[in-house]
Amino acid sequence: MAGEVLQLRGVGVRRGRSNLLRDVTWTVNEGDRWVIVGPNGAGKTTLLQIAAAMMHPTEGTAVLLEERLGRTDVFELRPRIGLASSSLAAEVPPEEKVIDLVLTASYAILGRWREEYDSTDVDRAVALLDALGCADLVRRTFGTLSEGERKRVQIARAMMPDPELLLLDEPAAGLDLGGREDLVTRLAALADDPAAPTMALVTHHVEEVPEGFTHALLLRGGEVVTQGKVDEVFTAEHLSATFGLPLAVDRQNGRWYARSTR
């Protein structure tokens, strides 16, 4: 039986009078590929922040890679978890070179300073960028990249420290159709790689779920609607309840589609 990579029990997050998450119980096992789906304000990003050890729950327990939040040094834990998110991208200096942005993930920092990297580190960074179709961006600065290029570079950075858990927060958001399809295809190849880390991806749209993802969790108003194997979760009944409108759901060639029937 695969080991548990992440275990949340009765997790809640409060900010003032608002409950961002309420009574979330979720287990991710080694080798799983999870997708977290829900409307705006559902709590998806908050859930991923806890999974990335970037936030502590107000209630319940969170155990990441056998370390319980609140009882471990998160600065030692975070390098074992790869995270790509728009909030991280907003912190990247525009003049930061792509190669340096990927390399500094080894130290879980932003902005190259006095760290030492050997040729093996550089080779790995270039190989990751190449696998995501952006090896030609190595010497470019982050501020000159298109949105699609930024997304792919962020994923390369998230994978640089060879994480045990890879978290992707809306990786296809803001991309045009061509950029989205290119990224989804590359993520499907990653999901199919048995050497790739355990993965969890957040999205608003089932159309952005790459082929090969095994499990799904649906969130609405900070609460879990349902979770389990993706083909049991992505039903018209469950997705309609999640988004609050009647939906028809279909699957073609491994990809999911949903449309309103109103």
C-alpha positions as CSV (number, residue, x, y, z in Angstrom):
1,M,0.0,0.0,0.0
2,A,1.4,3.4,-0.9
3,G,2.5,5.6,1.9
4,E,0.5,8.7,2.9
5,V,2.1,11.9,1.5
6,L,-0.5,14.3,3.0
7,Q,-3.2,13.8,5.6
8,L,-5.7,16.4,6.7
9,R,-8.2,15.7,9.5
10,G,-11.0,18.1,10.3
11,V,-9.0,21.1,8.9
12,G,-10.6,24.5,9.2
13,V,-9.2,28.0,8.4
14,R,-10.8,31.1,9.8
15,R,-10.0,34.7,9.0
16,G,-12.1,37.1,11.2
17,R,-15.7,35.9,10.9
18,S,-15.1,34.1,7.7
19,N,-14.5,30.3,7.3
20,L,-12.2,29.8,4.4
21,L,-12.2,26.1,5.0
22,R,-14.4,24.0,7.2
23,D,-13.9,20.4,8.4
24,V,-11.8,19.2,5.5
25,T,-10.5,15.6,5.7
26,W,-8.3,14.6,2.8
27,T,-5.6,11.9,2.3
28,V,-3.1,11.9,-0.6
29,N,-1.1,8.7,-1.1
30,E,2.2,8.3,-2.9
31,G,1.8,8.3,-6.6
32,D,-1.6,9.9,-6.6
33,R,-2.5,12.7,-9.1
34,W,-5.2,14.9,-7.6
35,V,-7.2,17.7,-9.1
36,I,-9.1,20.2,-6.8
37,V,-12.0,21.9,-8.5
38,G,-14.5,24.5,-7.4
39,P,-15.8,28.0,-8.1
40,N,-14.1,31.3,-7.0
41,G,-13.9,31.6,-3.3
42,A,-14.3,27.9,-2.7
43,G,-11.1,27.6,-0.7
44,K,-9.0,25.8,-3.3
45,T,-5.9,28.1,-2.9
46,T,-6.2,28.1,0.9
47,L,-6.2,24.3,0.8
48,L,-3.1,24.2,-1.4
49,Q,-1.3,26.7,0.9
50,I,-1.8,24.3,3.8
51,A,-0.6,21.4,1.6
52,A,2.5,23.5,0.8
53,A,3.2,24.3,4.5
54,M,2.7,28.0,3.7
55,M,-0.3,28.2,6.1
56,H,-1.3,26.6,9.3
57,P,-4.9,25.4,9.9
58,T,-7.0,27.1,12.6
59,E,-8.6,23.8,13.4
60,G,-7.8,20.2,12.9
61,T,-4.5,18.5,12.0
62,A,-2.3,18.6,8.9
63,V,0.5,16.0,8.4
64,L,2.7,16.6,5.4
65,L,5.4,14.0,4.5
66,E,5.0,12.6,8.0
67,E,5.6,16.0,9.6
68,R,2.7,17.6,11.5
69,L,2.3,21.3,11.0
70,G,2.8,23.2,14.2
71,R,5.3,20.6,15.4
72,T,7.9,20.8,12.7
73,D,10.3,23.3,11.1
74,V,8.4,24.4,8.0
75,F,11.7,25.9,6.5
76,E,13.1,22.3,6.4
77,L,9.8,20.9,5.1
78,R,9.0,23.4,2.3
79,P,12.0,22.4,0.1
80,R,10.5,18.9,-0.1
81,I,7.3,20.4,-1.6
82,G,7.2,22.0,-5.1
83,L,4.7,24.8,-5.5
84,A,3.8,26.8,-8.6
85,S,1.3,29.7,-8.0
86,S,0.5,33.2,-9.2
87,S,1.2,34.6,-5.7
88,L,4.8,33.2,-6.0
89,A,5.1,34.7,-9.6
90,A,4.1,38.1,-8.2
91,E,7.2,38.0,-5.9
92,V,9.7,37.3,-8.7
93,P,11.9,40.3,-9.5
94,P,11.3,41.2,-13.2
95,E,15.1,41.2,-13.9
96,E,15.6,37.7,-12.5
97,K,17.0,35.4,-15.1
98,V,15.0,32.2,-15.8
99,I,18.0,29.9,-15.1
100,D,18.5,31.6,-11.7
101,L,14.8,31.5,-10.9
102,V,14.9,27.7,-11.4
103,L,18.2,27.2,-9.6
104,T,17.2,29.1,-6.5
105,A,14.4,26.6,-5.8
106,S,17.1,24.3,-4.4
107,Y,17.3,26.7,-1.5
108,A,13.6,27.5,-1.4
109,I,14.4,31.2,-2.0
110,L,13.7,33.9,-4.6
111,G,16.6,36.0,-5.9
112,R,20.1,34.7,-6.5
113,W,22.7,36.0,-4.1
114,R,25.8,34.1,-2.9
115,E,24.6,30.5,-3.2
116,E,26.9,28.0,-5.0
117,Y,25.6,25.8,-7.8
118,D,27.6,23.1,-9.6
119,S,27.2,21.9,-13.2
120,T,24.9,19.1,-12.1
121,D,22.4,21.7,-10.7
122,V,22.6,23.7,-14.0
123,D,22.2,20.6,-16.1
124,R,19.1,19.6,-14.1
125,A,17.6,23.1,-14.4
126,V,18.1,23.2,-18.2
127,A,16.7,19.7,-18.6
128,L,13.5,20.6,-16.6
129,L,13.1,23.7,-18.7
130,D,13.6,21.7,-21.9
131,A,11.0,19.1,-20.8
132,L,8.5,22.0,-20.5
133,G,9.4,23.4,-23.9
134,C,11.3,26.5,-22.7
135,A,15.0,25.7,-22.7
136,D,15.4,28.6,-25.1
137,L,14.4,31.0,-22.3
138,V,17.3,30.2,-20.1
139,R,19.0,33.6,-20.4
140,R,15.8,35.6,-20.6
141,T,14.5,37.6,-17.7
142,F,11.2,36.8,-16.0
143,G,9.8,40.2,-16.8
144,T,10.1,39.6,-20.5
145,L,8.2,36.3,-20.6
146,S,4.6,35.7,-21.9
147,E,2.0,34.4,-19.4
148,G,2.4,30.9,-20.9
149,E,6.2,31.0,-20.6
150,R,5.9,32.1,-17.0
151,K,3.6,29.3,-16.1
152,R,6.0,26.7,-17.6
153,V,9.1,28.2,-16.0
154,Q,7.3,28.2,-12.6
155,I,6.6,24.5,-12.9
156,A,10.3,23.8,-13.8
157,R,11.2,25.8,-10.7
158,A,8.7,23.8,-8.5
159,M,10.3,20.5,-9.7
160,M,14.0,21.6,-9.3
161,P,14.5,20.3,-5.7
162,D,13.1,16.9,-6.8
163,P,10.1,17.3,-4.5
164,E,8.1,14.5,-3.0
165,L,4.9,16.5,-3.5
166,L,4.2,18.9,-6.5
167,L,1.4,21.5,-6.1
168,L,0.1,23.5,-9.1
169,D,-2.3,26.4,-8.4
170,E,-4.3,27.1,-11.5
171,P,-1.4,26.5,-13.9
172,A,-3.5,27.2,-17.0
173,A,-5.2,30.4,-15.8
174,G,-4.7,33.3,-18.2
175,L,-3.5,31.2,-21.1
176,D,-4.9,31.4,-24.6
177,L,-6.3,28.2,-26.1
178,G,-2.9,27.2,-27.7
179,G,-1.0,27.8,-24.5
180,R,-3.5,25.9,-22.4
181,E,-3.5,22.9,-24.7
182,D,0.3,22.8,-24.8
183,L,0.6,23.0,-21.0
184,V,-2.2,20.4,-20.4
185,T,-0.4,18.0,-22.8
186,R,2.9,18.5,-21.0
187,L,1.2,17.9,-17.6
188,A,-0.4,14.8,-18.9
189,A,3.0,13.5,-19.9
190,L,4.3,14.3,-16.4
191,A,1.3,12.6,-14.7
192,D,2.1,9.5,-16.8
193,D,5.7,9.4,-15.6
194,P,6.1,6.9,-12.7
195,A,9.2,8.8,-11.5
196,A,7.2,12.1,-11.2
197,P,6.2,13.2,-7.7
198,T,2.8,12.9,-6.2
199,M,0.8,15.8,-7.6
200,A,-2.2,18.0,-6.8
201,L,-3.5,20.6,-9.2
202,V,-6.1,23.4,-8.6
203,T,-8.4,24.6,-11.4
204,H,-11.8,26.1,-12.0
205,H,-12.4,24.2,-15.2
206,V,-12.6,20.4,-15.8
207,E,-11.4,21.1,-19.3
208,E,-8.0,22.0,-17.8
209,V,-7.6,18.6,-16.1
210,P,-4.8,16.7,-17.8
211,E,-5.3,13.1,-18.8
212,G,-3.8,10.7,-16.2
213,F,-5.0,12.5,-13.1
214,T,-6.4,9.8,-10.8
215,H,-8.4,11.5,-8.1
216,A,-10.6,14.6,-7.6
217,L,-11.8,16.7,-4.7
218,L,-14.7,19.2,-5.2
219,L,-14.9,22.3,-3.0
220,R,-17.8,24.8,-2.5
221,G,-17.9,27.5,0.2
222,G,-14.9,26.1,2.0
223,E,-16.4,22.6,2.4
224,V,-15.8,19.3,0.5
225,V,-18.7,18.4,-1.8
226,T,-17.2,15.0,-2.6
227,Q,-13.8,13.3,-3.3
228,G,-12.5,10.1,-4.7
229,K,-11.6,8.5,-8.0
230,V,-11.9,11.1,-10.8
231,D,-14.4,9.2,-12.9
232,E,-16.7,8.8,-9.8
233,V,-16.4,12.4,-8.8
234,F,-16.8,14.1,-12.2
235,T,-20.5,13.5,-12.6
236,A,-23.2,15.9,-13.6
237,E,-24.8,15.6,-10.1
238,H,-21.6,16.4,-8.2
239,L,-20.3,19.2,-10.5
240,S,-23.8,20.8,-10.7
241,A,-23.9,20.9,-6.8
242,T,-20.3,22.3,-6.8
243,F,-21.0,25.2,-9.2
244,G,-24.6,25.8,-8.3
245,L,-26.1,25.3,-11.8
246,P,-27.2,22.4,-13.9
247,L,-24.3,20.9,-15.9
248,A,-23.9,18.2,-18.5
249,V,-20.5,16.4,-18.2
250,D,-18.7,14.4,-20.9
251,R,-15.4,12.7,-21.3
252,Q,-13.6,12.3,-24.7
253,N,-10.2,10.9,-25.3
254,G,-9.3,11.1,-21.7
255,R,-10.3,14.8,-21.3
256,W,-13.3,16.2,-19.4
257,Y,-15.9,18.7,-20.6
258,A,-18.8,20.5,-18.8
259,R,-21.5,22.8,-20.1
260,S,-24.6,24.4,-18.7
261,T,-28.0,22.8,-19.5
262,R,-29.9,25.8,-18.3
